[in-house]
Amino acid sequence: MRKVTPNELEGLTLLAMGSTVLSLRVDGELLDRLRQHAAKRGMSVQDYVVRTLIRDDFDERFKTAVDETQKFYGAEEVT
């Protein structure tokens, strides 16, 4: 995986084994936090995001975050 230049970060594109492309638009504050977390581990932002997505507990953590967000906004559960 190649490292992304600062100018490319606004339209961050992740490649997974050359078969799928995922584009993300993130706000500046979130991108700064991602940069900090990645830097602590000596990783690029791309590598950090991909590693986070493939963690064994990602699905569980994501579902918990969605549930908490729905409770906060009073939204009904989506199935």
C-alpha positions in Angstrom: 0.0 0.0 0.0 1.4 3.4 -0.9 1.4 6.3 1.5 -1.0 9.2 0.8 0.3 12.7 0.4 -1.3 15.5 2.5 -3.1 16.8 -0.6 -4.7 13.4 -1.2 -6.0 13.0 2.3 -9.2 14.9 1.7 -10.3 12.2 -0.7 -8.7 9.3 1.2 -8.8 6.1 -0.9 -8.1 2.7 0.5 -7.1 -0.2 -1.6 -7.5 -3.8 -0.3 -5.5 -6.4 -2.3 -6.1 -4.4 -5.5 -9.6 -5.7 -5.8 -11.8 -3.1 -4.0 -11.6 0.7 -3.5 -13.2 2.5 -0.6 -13.3 6.3 -0.6 -13.9 8.2 2.6 -14.6 11.8 3.3 -13.6 12.8 6.8 -13.7 16.1 8.6 -10.4 17.8 9.6 -10.8 17.0 13.3 -11.3 13.3 12.8 -8.4 13.2 10.3 -6.1 14.8 12.8 -7.1 12.2 15.4 -6.5 9.4 12.9 -3.1 10.9 12.1 -2.2 11.0 15.8 -3.2 7.4 16.4 -1.4 6.2 13.3 1.8 8.2 14.2 1.9 6.6 17.6 2.1 3.2 15.9 4.4 4.3 13.2 1.8 3.7 10.5 0.2 5.6 7.7 -3.4 6.7 8.1 -4.4 4.2 5.4 -2.7 1.3 7.2 -4.2 2.4 10.5 -7.7 2.6 9.2 -7.5 -0.8 7.4 -6.0 -2.4 10.5 -8.8 -1.0 12.6 -11.4 -2.3 10.2 -10.0 -5.9 10.3 -9.8 -6.1 14.1 -11.7 -9.1 15.4 -13.9 -6.9 17.7 -14.7 -4.3 15.0 -18.2 -5.5 14.3 -19.1 -5.6 17.9 -17.7 -2.1 18.6 -19.3 -0.7 15.5 -22.8 -2.1 16.5 -22.3 -0.7 20.0 -21.5 2.8 18.5 -24.5 2.7 16.2 -26.8 1.6 19.1 -25.5 4.4 21.3 -25.9 6.9 18.5 -29.5 5.8 17.9 -30.3 6.1 21.6 -28.8 9.6 21.7 -30.9 10.8 18.7 -33.9 8.8 19.7 -34.0 6.9 16.5 -35.7 3.5 16.2 -33.5 0.4 15.8 -32.7 -0.5 12.2 -32.7 -4.2 11.3 
